Amino acid sequence: MKNFGISQTIFGERDWAPMLGTGLLGLLLVVAVLRIAAFAVSLSKKGSLSDEEVEALDPLLLAYVNRKSRLKRRHTTVGLLSLVYRGVLSMRRVGAKPRYIQAEDAPDWTFEFRFEDPHAWLTEDEKLLKEQLFDDYGSGGKFRLDAIAGPAGPQDGLSERALYRNKKRRLNRQFRAWSAEVAKRDGIEQTVRRSMPLRLFVWGFALCFAGSAIGLYAAGEHNSAALFWTVLTVVFAAAACVRVGSRTLFALAALFASAAVSVVFYPAPEGMAALGTAFLSAVPVRLLLPAYVISPAARDLWLSVRRWRRTSRSWSARAADSGKDDAARTERALQTAIALDALPGFAYPLRGSDRYGAPDERLYPLLALTLKQAGGMNDFGELTHPYRWPDLVYLVPQNKRKDRLLRRKASRRNP
């Protein structure tokens, strides 16, 4: 005890452990009830922006607010649509590369983006997107989505597999750099912020984890098993404080702390029922707290975006009833659906519709694409296929690889 400098009156009697556990269980119950109540109240709010006002906003802003800043690599297309929205880029459907046309699960078409105004003013994230896509994978003034797609099938050799692996790593690095710049853009940066309640929750319980383990170790027997569990608890509690958003680290810290105070140090039944149970109960309550929250200034926008996404399947009927379902608005709505990850459900009622006749693909490329979808597994593959390839790139079996190489040599000799 003297080595730890802890008073015998504090940790000498272990009655504080059940009392602390009971208090923490009550606190967890209050946090869970408040969080569920706040969520239930938010469900009844729909926001004040109309559907047309939501559709008139920048698609990248909509995606950022909807995802609460946690963009995925597929949202690179939304960054391109943001430039289309501003009139900097034009968008048209073109034939895919031959290797994708020959593949069974790849689309026969892709989208090409061209700069309409090379001297247009660009934000920092837009400049980075131009450098990454148009300069690295395009020809400076134009870029095709299938340029960032993965292999069309198994590869013939290790060098081809390494090529696609390196390409995937490079694309991931570029996306992380681009998304970091998006978060700094004026008008977007102020919409989402880190959750302070989550930080206080994690820091507070991590302190309880480490403090309880150290205190019970100091008051109990000093053996190697007790020291092992104490060190594990302290290490993972500290890691959870540093990586507040990591659910895994918090769960491991809670598990080790529960094992330490309930099994190693506090074998009494009341200890298991109180302090150890409270530590384990903190894990599901932690899942109720979001890592990022919408700022008060953007809350009405977020509610309106959420309402638009939830009612996207009935958008076509509502727009037809209001008489505001012209091709231009539908094209903007399709861009909004892509930004909000609601395209399949939104586009379902539009398949086979003759309401728009034969729209001009140069003016309404998304609408023209939607009307041609058959309702199969590969719908909108032109937009989604470039982001679907896995990290694992397969090789053609050795015997088939030789046959393919022989056929390729024969075709070169006899064109």
N, C-alpha and C positions, 0 to 999 in steps of 0.2 A: 504494500500500500504506500509506503513512504517513497518508493521509487517513482510512483506515478504522481505523487503530490496531491492525492485525492483524500478528502476528509473521510474518516471512518464513520462519522455520523450520517454521511450522505449515502454511501454504498455499503456500509456494514450490514444494515438490515435491508433485505431485498423486497420489502413490501412495496417499494416505489414502482417495481416493474409491473405488477398487475394494475396498479393505479394509472400508470402511464399508458398501458395498453387499452384500458377502458376509455381513457380520455381521447386517445387517437381513434378508436372505433367510433366514438361519438362525433369527432371532427370529420371523419370520412363520411359518415352518414349525412351530415349537414352539407358537405361539399357535393355529394352525389345528388341530393335532393335539389339543391340550388341549381346545379348544372342541368339536370333534367327539366326543371321548371323553366329555366331560361330558354332551353331548346323548344319546349312546347309553346312558349309565348311567341318565339320567333316564327313558328310555323304559321301562325295566324296573320302575320304581316306580309304584305305583298309588294310594298314599294310604291312610289308615286309616279315612276316613269312609265309611259305607255310603251307598247311593243315597238312602235315606229321610232320612238326616242332611243330605245335600247339598240335597235338595228342601225341607227345613224351614228353610233359610237365606234371608235377604233376597235377592230377585232382583237388586237393584241391587249388592249386595256381590258376588254371583256374576259379574255382568257386568263389574264393575270388575277383579276378579281375573283373569277369563278374558282380558280385553283388555289386561291389565297397564296400566290407567289410561287407555288411549287409546280413550275412548268415541266413538261416532259419533252423528249426530243421530237415527238410528232408536232409539237407546237412551233417548230421551225417553219412549217407551212403557214401558220397563223402570222408569223413575222412577215412572210412574203405577201400575204393577203392584206396586211396593214399597209404595205407600200402600194398595193393595187388600190386600196381604199383611198389613198392620198393622190392617186393618179400618177405616181412615179413609175410604176411598172404596169405592163399589160400582160394578160394571161390568155393562153390559148392551148387547146388540146392538139397534140401531135402524136405520131406513131412512136411506139417504144423502140428501144434498141433491139436488134435481131435476136440476141440471146434471151431476152425476156419474152419476145413473141413466141419463141420455140419452147419456152418452159410452160409447164401445165398450170402452175399456181400463180403465174405472173400476168399482169394485165398487158393487153396489146397496145395500150395507149398510155401517155403520160402528159404532164403539163409543162409547158415552156413559158418562162417569164422573161420579158424584155424590158430594158430601160427605155422609157419614152422620153425622159428628160435627164440626160447624163449629168447635167449641172444642177440638179435639184438639191436643195438643202436637206441634209440627212442628220439625224441624231447620232450619238456615239454608237448605240447598239445597231442602228441601221448601217452605219459605215462598216462595222465589224461583220455584219451579215453579208454585205456586199463583198468584202474581202474574202470571207470564208467560202461563199457559194459561187459567186459570179467570177471571181478571180482565180480561185483554186480549182473549182469543179466545172466552171463554165468557160465562156470565151470573152469575158469582160463585160459585154453588153447583153448577154442572154445566159440563161441557166435552165437546165431540165431537171425535173425531180428524180428521174431514174439515174441521174449521175451520182447520187448518194445512196443508191440501192445496193444491196448485197449481191452475192453470187446467185446466178439463175439455177444452180444445181450443184452437185458434188464436183469438186475440182480435180484436175488431172495430176497435180503434183504438190509437193510441200511448199514450193515457192509461190504458187497461186494461193494456197491457203494462208500463207504468211502475209501475202499482199492484202487480203480482205481482213485479216485480223488487225493489221496495222491501220487499215482504213477505218475500221470500227473504233479503235482507240482514238484515232485522230478526230473523228467526228464527235465522239463523246467529250473530248477536251474542248473542242471548238464550241459545242453546245453549252458547256458549263461557263465558258468565258462570255458567250453571248447572253445567256440568261442573267449573269451577274450584272452586265451592262443594262439590261432591260430593267432590273430592279432599281437602277439609279436614275432612270429617266424621269424628268420633271412631269408631274401629273400622274405617274404610276407609283413612284416611290412612296407617296403619301397615303396610298389606299390600304396598305397592309403593314402590320407591325408584329413583332414577336409578342407572344402572350406572357405578360407579367404574372398572372395567377399561376401559370404552369411553372415558371421559374421559382416562385415562392414555395409552391407545393414540393417540387423536387428538392430544392435546397433544404427546406425544413425537414423532410423525411430522411434525406441523406444524413443530416446532422443527428437525427434520432437513431438511425441505423448504426452509425459509427460510435456515437456517444454511449448507447446502450451496450454495445459489444465491449468497448473499452472499459466501461464502468463495471460490468459484471466480471470481466477478466481480472480487473484490479481487485475486486472484492472476493474472488474465488481462488481456485487452485491454479497455480502457474505451471501448466504442463504444455507439451509440444502441440497436442491436438487443439487445446484452447487457443494457443497463440496462432496456429494455422488459420482457424476460422475467424479470429479477430482481424488478422492481416487481410484476408480475403474480403471481409466486410468493409474494412476501411478503404481498401484499394478501389473496389467497385463503387462505393459511395462517392469517393472523390471523382472517379471517372463519370458518374452520373451527373455530378455538379458541373463538370466541364462540358459534357455533351448532354445538355438539358433535353434536346429533342430526341434522344435515343431511348426508345422504349425497352430495348433489350438490356442495356446497361442498368436501367432502373430496376427491371425485373430481377436481374441477377443479384443486384445489391440487396433487394428485399428478400430474396430466397436465402442468401447466405446469412443475412442478419437474423431472419426467422429461425434458421437452423442453429445459429450460434446461441441465441437467447433462450430457445425452447428445448434444445436437445443437449447441447454441450454444457451450458452454464446453469440452466434453470429447468431441471427435470420435473419440478412439481407440476401437477395438472393445471393449477390456476395460471401458471406461467405460459403454458402452451395455449390455453384458451384466451389469454389476454394479449400480451405483448407480441408473441409470435404470430397470432392470428391477425392482429392489427397490421403488422408489417406485410403479410401476404395480401391482406385486403386492400392495401394501398395500390397494388398493381392494377386491378380493374378500374379503380377510381381514376388512376392516372390516365387511362385510355379515354376517359370522358373529357379530358381537358385538351383543347387544340393547341398545336404548337404555334400557329399564327392566327391572328384575329383581324377582322376588318376594323379600320379606324372609324371613329364616329362620323367623320365628314363623308366617308364613302359607304356608310351602312345602307342608306336609301338606294344607292346604285346596286349594291350587292343583293338586296332584297328584290329589286326589280329584275336583275339578271337571273336570280334563282327562280322567280315566278315564270320568266320567259322560258327557261329551260324545262321546267316541269310541265308547262302547257304547250310545248313545242309540237307534240303530236296532233293537236287540234288547231294548229296555226292556220293551216290551209282553209279549213271550214270557216274560221273566224274572219280571215282576210276576205274570203269570198262574200260572206254576209255583209261586210262593211263596204264592199266595192273597191277596196284598196289592195288588190292582188295583181297589179300589173307586173310585167316581167322584170322591170328595174328593181322594184321593191323585193320581189322574190329572190333575185340574185343577191341583194344585200342580206336578206334573211338567211340564205344558204351560207354566206360568209359568217354570219353570227352563229349558226348551228355548228359549223366547223370549229369556231373558237370555243364554243361551250361543250364540245364533245357530244353533241346531240344530233349529228347528221343522219344516221340511219333511221331513227324514229321520226325525225322531222320530214325526211324525204319520202317516207313510205306512202303517204296519201297522194304524192305528186306523180308516182310512177304510172305511166300510161295515160296521163291526163292530156286532153286536147285543148285545154283552156288557153294555152299559150301558143298553139300552132307549132310552127317550126322556128324556134328562136335562133337568132343569129349567134353562132358560137364565138364570134369575135367580140360581141358585146356582152353576152350572157353565157360564158363557158360552163359555169357550174349548173345553171338551169338546164342547158342542153345535155350535159352529162347525166343529170338526175332523171330526165325524161327517158333516157335510154337504158336505165338500170333494169335488170330482169328480176331482181329480188333474190339473188343467189348469195352464196358464201363469199364471193369475190367482189361484191358491190363496192364501188368507190375505191377499188384497188389502185387506181391512178394516184389517189391521194395518200393511201395508207401503206401500200406495198414497200416504198422506200424505207420505212421504219420498222418493218416486221422481221428482218433477218436476225437470226440468233447469233450469239457469240461463238458458238461451235460451228465450224465450217468442215463439212465432211469431204472425204476423198473418194474418188471412184475406185472400186476394187481393182487390184493389180491386173487381173486378166482382162477385164473390160477396158482398162486404161491403155493397154498395149493395142487392143483392137481399134480404139478411137484414134490413137496416134498414127497407126498404119493407114486408116481411112483418110485422115487429114493429109498425110504425105501423098497418098495416091491422088487425092483431089487437086493438090497443087501441081502434080506432074501432068495431070490430064484435066485442065480447066474446062 
